[in-house]
Amino acid sequence: MNENINIQPKKGLMLRKIGRQYMIVEASSENVNMSNVYSLNSTAAGLWEQMAAGRHTPAELADWLCAEYGIERETAIRDVGRQLDEWESFGLITADKK
């Protein structure tokens, strides 16, 4: 995945934490659609939160991952790319070239 592509969560999706579990659910108004629920580990949930807060490129997300977990940039880029590819395959994100 291009490091400078602009990534955003699909509209209407929300990250929820229930106990120690993180889930992405579709939410509209006061209703939550529980037919499509996506479970995340804490690292993926952190990436989602960063993306939702304004870090919209894989490079920005990799920088956060490096700072948060002290991993090498090459590893972070690879891991972010895999996660974004998975989210894209489930239709959870939108991607636009800058």
C-alpha positions as CSV (number, residue, x, y, z in Angstrom):
1,M,0.0,0.0,0.0
2,N,1.2,3.5,-0.9
3,E,2.6,5.2,2.3
4,N,1.0,8.5,1.3
5,I,-2.5,7.4,0.4
6,N,-5.2,9.0,2.5
7,I,-7.1,6.5,4.7
8,Q,-10.3,7.1,6.6
9,P,-12.8,5.0,8.5
10,K,-16.0,4.4,6.5
11,K,-18.7,6.7,7.8
12,G,-21.0,5.2,10.4
13,L,-18.4,2.9,11.9
14,M,-17.5,3.2,15.6
15,L,-14.9,1.6,17.8
16,R,-16.3,0.2,21.0
17,K,-14.5,-1.3,24.0
18,I,-16.4,-3.9,25.9
19,G,-14.4,-5.3,28.8
20,R,-11.0,-6.1,27.3
21,Q,-12.4,-6.5,23.8
22,Y,-12.4,-3.9,21.0
23,M,-15.0,-4.0,18.3
24,I,-15.9,-2.0,15.2
25,V,-19.7,-1.7,14.8
26,E,-22.0,0.1,12.4
27,A,-23.8,2.9,14.3
28,S,-26.5,5.2,13.0
29,S,-28.1,7.6,15.4
30,E,-28.9,5.6,18.6
31,N,-29.0,2.2,16.9
32,V,-26.0,-0.2,16.6
33,N,-26.1,-2.8,13.9
34,M,-24.6,-5.9,15.5
35,S,-24.9,-8.1,12.4
36,N,-21.4,-7.0,11.3
37,V,-19.0,-6.8,14.2
38,Y,-15.3,-6.8,13.8
39,S,-13.1,-7.7,16.7
40,L,-9.7,-6.0,17.2
41,N,-6.7,-6.5,19.4
42,S,-5.4,-3.5,21.4
43,T,-2.8,-2.6,18.8
44,A,-5.3,-2.6,15.9
45,A,-7.7,-0.6,18.1
46,G,-4.9,1.9,18.7
47,L,-4.3,2.2,14.9
48,W,-8.0,2.7,14.3
49,E,-8.2,5.4,17.0
50,Q,-5.2,7.2,15.5
51,M,-6.7,7.0,12.0
52,A,-10.0,8.4,13.3
53,A,-8.2,11.2,15.1
54,G,-6.5,12.4,12.0
55,R,-3.5,10.3,11.1
56,H,-4.7,9.4,7.6
57,T,-1.7,7.9,5.9
58,P,0.0,4.6,6.3
59,A,3.3,6.5,7.0
60,E,1.7,8.5,9.8
61,L,0.2,5.3,11.3
62,A,3.6,3.6,11.0
63,D,5.3,6.5,12.8
64,W,2.8,6.2,15.7
65,L,3.4,2.4,15.8
66,C,7.1,3.0,16.0
67,A,6.8,5.6,18.8
68,E,4.2,3.5,20.7
69,Y,5.9,0.1,20.6
70,G,9.5,0.9,19.7
71,I,9.6,-1.2,16.6
72,E,11.6,-0.6,13.4
73,R,10.0,1.5,10.7
74,E,10.1,-1.3,8.1
75,T,8.3,-3.6,10.4
76,A,5.7,-0.9,11.2
77,I,5.1,-0.1,7.5
78,R,4.6,-3.8,6.8
79,D,2.2,-4.3,9.7
80,V,0.2,-1.2,9.0
81,G,-0.1,-2.2,5.3
82,R,-1.4,-5.7,6.3
83,Q,-3.9,-4.3,8.7
84,L,-5.2,-1.7,6.2
85,D,-5.4,-4.3,3.5
86,E,-7.6,-6.4,5.8
87,W,-9.8,-3.5,6.8
88,E,-10.1,-2.5,3.1
89,S,-11.2,-6.1,2.2
90,F,-14.0,-5.9,4.8
91,G,-15.0,-2.5,3.5
92,L,-14.2,-0.7,6.8
93,I,-12.0,2.1,5.3
94,T,-11.9,4.3,2.3
95,A,-8.6,5.2,0.5
96,D,-7.9,8.2,-1.7
97,K,-4.6,9.1,-3.3
98,K,-3.3,12.5,-2.1
